[in-house]
Amino acid sequence: MLSGCAILPPGPASVSVESSVDERLMSKARSAASSDANAALTTAINQLILAHQMHEQGDYAAALEIYETVLVDKASVLSDAYALLGLIALGLDRDNPAYSRETASNTLHVFHQRIDQAAMTDVANEARLLRLTASLLVKADVNKDQVMLENSQLLDELAQRDEAIKRLRELTLAN
């Protein structure tokens, strides 16, 4: 009976797969993904530079298209932030035939949403700074309108004053 309780000899030795092979493949995959991300980011940066140049040259439609392309590609939170800032600057450019403070304000709203979603990223602080810059651009545009209105009123008052002085001279010379 004791022979029935005997321990069976162990089966074949367990085979361990070397993790170094898996690690090498994973490392290559990670570097390829990192390389793709770096290439996408480099492309986004180059597009942002080109969009800025187009804006400076007055090619507003081309700049708009490039900024929108950067947003669609979503290379990084920061590239999106710069593209949104560019769109706001483009919308507030008074020389742009498509000038629209309303569009710039809507873009600023999108900017706020995107930055809030990216609050825990390593570039969140720089993105927040860009958002603040965009907010200040919109406020400056509102202030510019106020200054232009006040300037117009002052010019009207100056014209009235000059007219009054002219009449006084005529009356003085007539006597």
Salt bridges, closest charged atoms under 4 A:
GLU23 OE2 - ARG30 NH2 3.55
GLU56 OE2 - HIS52 NE2 3.16
ASP80 OD2 - ARG114 NH1 3.30
ASP93 OD2 - HIS55 NE2 2.79
ASP116 OD1 - ARG131 NH1 3.14
ASP141 OD1 - ARG94 NH2 2.75
ASP141 OD2 - ARG101 NE 2.67
ASP145 OD1 - ARG94 NH2 2.82
ASP145 OD2 - ARG101 NH2 2.15
GLU163 OE2 - ARG167 NE 3.86
